[in-house]
């Protein structure tokens, strides 16, 4: 039986996914979510509340994450080229894979953050560069990652931890991309803020062109830790600046296209339904699966 407590081996990934933007109501917790108490992936998790029943709520949520992660771990076969995401739910995935490390000696992994890479090595997985794996196999067999939100149309918001550019590259390189979440990540429609990675050169010019956007602040409550922080800014694992788009999301596809077309925006945290093969949801002691829009390889 799976333990109720959070996994110990990947503890460095189990902290809160990034902070709230201006004016976000209670429950907007990016990996981000507004309403219905949505808990963010690493870096977006708000301070835990105190009071009767709260500890049980958090324990149930952790159990849902673990259920989804363990179901996804069963998809990993020896010899695969595997993409590993970033975040608190992925921490449970790493814990499950650690139990099978001796069975996965021919599996080679690419990690989307330095923390994931370090922990994957610690538990005995073979970590390689993405280019090496895609050159050898023509792509990844499978990538597994968490999400801040999944809406009914299949759109995701990712990047609360600041690694969404790498996560999107790895997801696109995978023949099968599986998203693992607890039930609180399911929303009717995605809501902001949307993570952005922008070039440092002309950053404020870029953000003015985007509109309703700002840089993530050092020490900002809930800011992700996949990247790094200096005295003035939050940075991605590759050294670019991290920001939030805090405007409306009336049409996710239209917004995604506009953000992608804005010079200076490296990547945004909107993931289209056709990037996802399947979502595995831990929900009240059971596992539910939702088909995505990515064609079968």
N, C-alpha and C positions, 0 to 999 in steps of 0.2 A: 504493500500500500504506500502511496506517495506521502511524504511527510507534510504536515500542515505548515511548518515553519518555512521561511524563505531559504533558498539554497545558500550554502556557506561558501562554496568554492568561488562563484562569480560575484562575491559581495560587492566589488567595486562598481558593478553595473546596476546595483539595485536601488540607488538613490533616486531622488525626485527627478520628469522631462520638462522644459524651460518655462519661463515666467509668464505671467499674465501681462497682457497689454493694458493700455489705459481703458478704463471704463468697462472692463469685463466683469460680468456679474459672478456671483458665487457659483461655483461649479465649473467655470471655464478653466479647464486645467489641461493645457497642452501637454505625454505626447499629446495636444490641446483639446479642451472640450468645454463647451458651455452648456449648462442645463443638465438636469438629471444626474448631477454629481459625477461627471465624467472625470476619471483619473488620468493624468497624463503619463506618458512613459517618462523615463529618466530625465530629470531636469525641469519638468513642468509640474511636478507634483506640488500642490500647495501644502502649507503646514498642516499636519494632522490635527484634527479637532479632538478635544477632550469631551468627556461626558459619557453617560451610560450608552452602551451599545456600539460606541465608535470602534473600540478595539475589535469586536466581533466582525463589524463591517469590513475593516481592513483585512482581517484574516480570511474572510470569505473571498474577497477580491484577489488576494494572493493565491488562494486555492484555485480560483478560476484561471489565473495566469498559468499556474503550474499544469493544470489539466490540458490547456491548449498547447503549451510548450512540449509536454510529454507526448501528446498525440503527433505533433510535428516531428519530434525526434524519431519516431518509428518509421518515418518516410526515408530516413537517411540510410543508405546502403554502403557497404564497404566498396571503395574504388570510385566513389562519386567525386566530382568537383563541386564543392559546396560553398555557397555564400552565406555568411553569418552577419546578422544585423547588429543593432545597438539598442540598449534599453533594458528596462526592468523585466519585461517578459522574456527577452532573449537570455537574461541571466538564468532563468529556469531551464531554457533550452540547453545552455551550456552545462548546467548541472546534470541534466538527463544524458547528454552526450558523454560526460565524464564517466558515467557508469558503464558506458559501452566502448571506452577508448581502446581497449584491447581487441575489440571486434572491428575497429575502423582504421586499422594500420595503413591501408592503401587509400584512404580518403584524404583528399587535399582541400584545404579551406582557404578562402579569402575573407578577411574581416573588414568591416566598414568603419572601425574606429581603433585607435591604439589600445584602448582598454579591452575591447573584444579580442584583439590579436594577442595581447599579453596573456589573458586568461585562457584562451584556446591553447596556447603553447603550454601553459602550466598544467592543463589537464591531459596533455599528451597528444593533442591533435597536430597534424602537419599543416602549418600555415605558409602559404605561398602568396606571391604577388598576382593580381588579377591578370595582367598581361601574360604571365607564364601559363596560367591555367587555360585561358582562352586560346592561346597559341597551340597548346597541346591538345585540347579537346574541342575547340571550335565554339566554346561557350561553357557556361556552368550547367550542371545537371539540375541543380536545385538551389534556391536561395530562400532563407527563412528570416523574417523580421517582424517586429511589432508595428503598431500604428497608434497615432493619437486619436483618430476618429475614422470610422467607416460609415458611410451613409447608405441609404436604401438603394441608391443608384450605383453603388460600388466605388464611389470616389473615396480616396484616402487623404488625410492630412498626416504628414510625417515630418520629422525633423526637430522635435522638441529638444532632443539632445545635441543638435547642432551638426549632425552628420548626414543630412538629407541628400547632399550632392553625391557622396559616395554610395549611399543607400540606393539612390535612383540608378546610378551606373551599374551597380551589382544586380539590381532587379531586372534591368533591361538586358543584361548579359546572360540571364538565367533562362533556360528552357521552361522552367517551372518556378513560379514565385508564390510562396505561401506566406500568408500574413497570420500572425497569432495574436489574439487579444482576449481580454476578459470582457464580459457582457456589457460593462459600463461604457465601452468604447463605441458601441453601436448607437448611431444617431439617425434621426429622420433626414436631416440635411447638415452638411458640414458647415461649421462656423469658424471665423477667425479667432485669433490671429494665425496667419500663414507664415511659417518660417521662410526666411530668405537668406541666401549667401550672396554677398556683393563684393566687388572689387574695392580695395581700399582707395585707389586712385579715383577721385571724383565721387566718393561715396554719397555725399549729401546731395550732389547733383542727381545721381541715380535715384535716390530715395524721393527727391522732389518730383522726378519724372514718373515714378511709380504712384505717388500720391498716397496719403494715409499710411505712411511707413516711417519707421524710426529704427535706430540702432538699438540692439540689446545693451542694457546698462550693466556695468560691472557690479556685482553684488546684488543684482536684481533677483527678487524672490523667485525661486524655481528655475533659474537659468540652467540649461543643460551643461554637462561637463565632458561631452565627447571631444570638444575642442580644447581651447586654452584661453586664459584670461591674462591681459596685462593691465596697466594702470588706467587705461581709458576705454577699452573695448572688449567685446567678446569675439573670439575667432573660431573658425572652423578647424578641423584637424589639418587642413591644408593652408591655414594662415590667412584666409580671407575673412572679411567682417560678417558677423551675423546680425540679422535685423528681423523685424516683424512687419508684415503687411497687416494693417488693422482695419481696413475698409470692408465694405460689404462683399459677399460672395453670391451674387444673384445668379450667375451662370459660371460654374466652375471651369468649364472648357474654355469659355471666352476669357476668363481671368487668367487661366494658365497660359493661354496663347499670348496675352498682353504682357504678362510678367516675363515670359521667355524671350519676347521680342524687345524688351527694354535693355539698351546697352548698359553694361555694368552689372546686371543681374547674372550671377553665375548659375544659380538654380533656385527653384522654389519648392515648397513642400507639398504641392498638390500632385497626387499620383492618380492617373486616369484608370478607370475600371479595366481597360484592356491591358494594363500592366500586370494584373493580378490573376493568378491561376485559381486560387482558392483561399478562403478565409476560414481559419479554425478558431472557434469561439468557445471558451470555457464559460459555462452558464449554469449556476446553481447545481453543481455536482455532476453535470453532464457535459459532453462535447457536441457542439453543433458545427456543421460544415456548410459554407456558402460558396457556390461556384462563382468564380470571377469571369472576366471577359477575355482573358488571354487565351488565344488559340492553343490547342494541344500541339506539342512538338512532334 
